[in-house]
Amino acid sequence: MLFKPALPIGSSLKAVLAFPSTYSIGITSLGYQVIWTKLAQRRDVDVRRLFTDQGDPQHRNCDLFGLSLSWELDGPILLELLEKQKIPAWSYQRKDNDPIVFGGGPVLTSNPEPMAPFFDVILLGDGEELVSIFIDTMKSIKGLERSKQLIELAKIPGIYVPSLYSPEYDQNGSLIRIKPIIFGIQETIKKQTFNGNILSHSTVITPDSAWPDIHMVEVVRSCPEMCRFCMASYLTLPFRTNSLDEGLIPAVEKGLPITKRIGLLGASVTQHPQFIELMEWLDRDELDGIRLSVSSVRANTINPKISKILAKRGSKSITMAVESGSQRIREVINKKISEEEIYAAARYAQEGGLKGVKLYGMVGLPTEDDDDIESTSNLLLNIKKKTPGIRIILGLSTFVPKAQTPFQWHGVNPMAEQRLKMLTKLLKPKGIDVRPESYNWSLIQALISRGDRRLASVIYEIRNTKKKLGDWKKAYKMAAEGRLDQQNNKNFHLPPPPEWNKVIHEYWNIKTILPWTHLRGPLQPEKLIEHHLLLKN
């Protein structure tokens, strides 16, 4: 462990920080480590960790229960964790002696509404500064009644208290607005952004993580390219880089006494303006023996020098997100790389001594047709032809519309499942290792990504099930027919949810009132509409 928790004082807030998966997965999450460290370094907070398979010793009484969501499908697990801790799942059921349940992470920052009735407080955006403000405020209001605590928290920029906001619907069940129910709190809650030039790194290194004994260092945050579908770019703007001398090098040096495995993380690490200098520093003789890995890189930033250093430091391959082999589709989604740049990246990887390239592709993107799928197949086969002997892996996913992006108005293309199978059939016999993600998972992701508060009863219904697509469809049908116990109607009158296809597959007009209309990401809605209308046919 790189970080030693502070010794809590007797009057400290008692907190639990949960992760909706096993310890080996959760402890690998750099975001989880950052928030845990922010809490654990304070003497006025006694924080315990909780995972689905283990946890630290429980508090007898708990003031705060926190959970971060990075993936839509982890949402229902929150309810199981709460029930095991004997905490009421619905926020309206909690009394003064129950903990304040707070959450954060990309899923809750982009569209918290499907999960909103289960949280007392949602922290929108980067946690580095907002968590400290939240804790300081909790200390100052600790003696107040629960309802008054929530009102005080709702006044803080970046803090969303769902129970204090009412969704209103017209007679057809369409959302009209979401507005505060009391005077004096924010009408629009804006995501908070950490603008420091020293980003995060691991504070826990363990052989029991999914990536054993790796020291992770955040190189960049967000991405300057702004692909129209990408929440990792749009939701986390502006693009920020970790200072080389004050952030990156000291962070790597902290990990070296403990491990020889270093992971460089970010949506596009090679776009750090001093990435070459960092690689040259890592290439020094005194660092012989370290194993280096990098997350996804941009194809047109790869060169033989970078590949050679990666191979020398134990990397076997590089990973590039190309999304589509069709130049037309890449222009539609604002993926500013050419076919020749992709071929060159694979060639440079091989020349540098790397054994493989992994490409991320996507099907079901707006305006896509079968010709575009054929172009993707041709691209992969041409890479294989132009760089014989290199191992090629294609990770395939279905386009899922994400809130706070220019493609949030688009639905899931029903042809996507067929196109996943088509690419697998075209490429696998040719020696391409095709790894398609589940189309059914994509449908559920889209449901949660675009859903509103009416989805909460469905999420509650499918807890403790196997959470397969059939479980979701059955529960959703019950909700649409008014056969679910709409417990979230205790605070607000909510009509039945719309048809399944309307949420998942349908294109929404840009005048549609969105479930996250009262929340603001880095860009104003007008700017997202402008980017949406740039879609090329």
DAZI-V182617 format. One line per field, one symbol per residue. psi: psi as a letter, one per 30 degrees, with the letter a starting at -180 (. if undefined). A space follows every 50 residues. Layout:
psi: ???
This chain:
psi: kfkjkljkleglkjlkjlkhaleeeeffjeeeeeeeeeeffkfgkjkklk lfflllklkekkekjlkkjfkeffeffeeeeeefghkkekeffkafgllk jllaleefeejfeffeffkekkjjakfeeeeeeeeeeeefgeflleeeee eeeffkkfkkjefgkkkklafggkkelklkflkflkekkkkkkkglgjal lkfkkkfgleikhkjkkjelkakfehkffjefeefgllkkkkkeefdeee eeeefefelgjkkjllfiefgkfgeeeeeeeffkefgkflkkllaklkeg fkleeeeeeeeegfkfllkkjfekfkeeeeeeghjikleeeeeeeeeeee efgkflkkkklklglkgkafeeeeeeeeeeeeeeefikfkkkkjkklkkk kkkglfgffllkjffeeeeeeeeeeeeefggkjkiklkeeeeeeeeeeef lafffeeeeeeflgafhleeeeeeeeeeefgggkjifffeekjkllllke eeeefkkkkffkjlfgfglkafkleeeeeeeeffkk.
